[in-house]
Amino acid sequence: MRPREIFEYYSREDIQHALLSVAKNREVVGVFRNGNFDKRPNTIEYANDILAMVKRGAIEFHASLERWDNVMAIGKVGYERLRVGWDLVFDLDCESTEHGKIAVKAIVWALHEHGIKNIHVKFTGGTGFHIALPWESFPKQIDFKPTVEQYPELARKVVEYLKDFARERMEDMMLKKWSIEDIARDGKLAMGEFVTEDGIDPYAVVGIDTVLISPRHLFRMPYSLNRKTFLVSTPINPAGIDDLVPEQAKPSNIKAKMGYLDKYEEGEAELLFAETLDWFASRRNINEKKRVERERVVFKKAVSKNLFPPCIKNILNGLSDGRKRSLFILLNFLKSVKWDWEDIERSIWEWNQKNKPPLRDSYIRGQLRWHRAKKALPPPNCFSEGWYTEFGVCKPDDLCKTIKNPVSYPFRMMRKGKFKND
């Protein structure tokens, strides 16, 4: 957008009203085209304040998560003494807007499960989203301490708790909608970055970083332009998120009718905060009770092929489906059973020639290069959704029924004493 178009957008009454509504008691800072921030502290109280910032080159407007008694006194006195409240904002960072939509639905579900109805969702104008709860919905005292004094530590704890609460649902939703390869492609990720022993880490696909919740942290305001895309940071109804198309956020399509952080019920988030503190207090004990002791599989030398489980043998025969996932499985399995890297590379190239069609040489080289530098990790567990059974290599024998991971198979075989690692 040209400077005149930016000025015309921020000259609109509905946009000015929306910005000023959120700006009350907040630090508000303009952001220039190069990403630099205007002077701090600063705020906006009148429409002319907005236009003055735009004339100086501001394209975006960012506001503080914290609310202040006297914004302009920040820096002159200790800012903690000036804080009168703070909002909770989940910053969902992702490469794919579609991945972000799933994360929004999972977090909104988690909040509903805690009795919270007034949830504010905003498309950032890029690829991500903000989910926010207003200060008015918080209990004003927690553990006999004023809630206002417990920022940012308490906010970070709530986000960590909600991430844990929503993790399984988010993972299931992603795997039901996309294959591992689709997630990797759309999220611009190597499979090793988000695939785990048990499935996937959804927060490696959509980041929710609690480090960003810090004193005087700012977030892009609703109805601010995004300086990279020149789309509008737009409040949306969570129920209609599947229908969101980024192009709807073009300035010409926007009418600032929906508010942000303006609807709440007093104390609505009380259960969420109570559950958060209980979770943190008991997390060590709970994790210890739930922890399943896994066999510590340590091989002294390379395991021979005759001890490989049926799924690995079937993969090594070549495939027409699931080849990329199988490459990930093979690399992790062979490293875990102590194969030398030269033998691994040779076996992978031989295996690829059996595939119909073979994977591209450039893809094989890239995966070999990435995995060579990484620590050996077991392949996905036997019953992880989206893996062995999906592309038909899981043909279990009696021993398979007693293990959770393919790496355990040769260990069990040798422990029986009937099979040697020749």
ZIVEN-V769285 format. One line per field, one symbol per residue. ss: DSSP state (a for helix, b for strand, c for the rest). psi: psi as a letter, one per 30 degrees, with the letter a starting at -180 (. if undefined). burial: # if it has 24 or more other C-alpha atoms within 12 Angstrom, else .. A space follows every 10 residues. Layout:
ss: ???
psi: ???
burial: ???
//
This chain:
ss: ccaaaaaaaa ccaaaaaaaa aaaccccbbb bbccccbccc ccccccaaaa aaaaaccbbb bbbbcbbbcc aaabccbcaa aabbbbcbbb bbbcccaaaa aaaaaaaaaa aaaccccccb bbbcccccbb bbbcaaaccc bbccbbaaaa ccaaaaaaaa aaaaaaaaaa aaaaaaacca aaaaaaaccc aaaabccccb caaaacbbca aacccccbbb ccccbccccc bbcbbbcaaa aaaccaaaab aaaccccccc ccccccccca aaaaaaaaaa aaaaaaaaaa cccccccccc ccccaaacca aaaaaacccc ccaaaaaaaa aaaaaacccc aaaaaaaaaa aaaacccccc aaaaaaaaaa aacccccccc cccccccccc ccccccccaa aacccaaaaa aaaaaccccc cc
psi: kleeeeeeef fkeeeeeeee effkglkkkk klegfkklkk lllkflefee eeeeffgkel kklkflkkej effkfelkfe ffkflklkkj jjklekeeee eeeeeeeeee eefggkejkk kkkffcfalk kkklefflkf kkhgkkeffg kfeeeeeeee eeeeefeeee eeeeffelle eeeeeffhkk efffkaefcl jfffejkjjf ffjlkgkllk lkglljfefg lkjkklkefg effkkeffgk effkkiekak gfklkkgfge eeeeeeeeee egeeeeeeef kkklkjjjkf lkklffgkle eeeeeffklf kgeeeeeeee eeeeefggkk eeeeeeeeee eeffljlllk eeeeeeeeee feflkkkllk legkkgcefe ggfjikaeee fglfkfffee eeeeffgfkl i.
burial: .....##.## ##..###### ########## ###...##.# #####.#.## #.##..#### ########.# #..#....## .######### ########## ########## #..#.##### ########## ########## .#....#### ##.####### ########## #####...## ####..#.## ########## ########.# .######### #######..# ########.. #..#.#..## #..###.### ##....#### #######.#. .......... ......#... .###..#### ######.### ########## #########. #..##.###. ##..#..##. ...#..##.. #....##### ########.. ..##.#..## ..######## ###....... ..
//
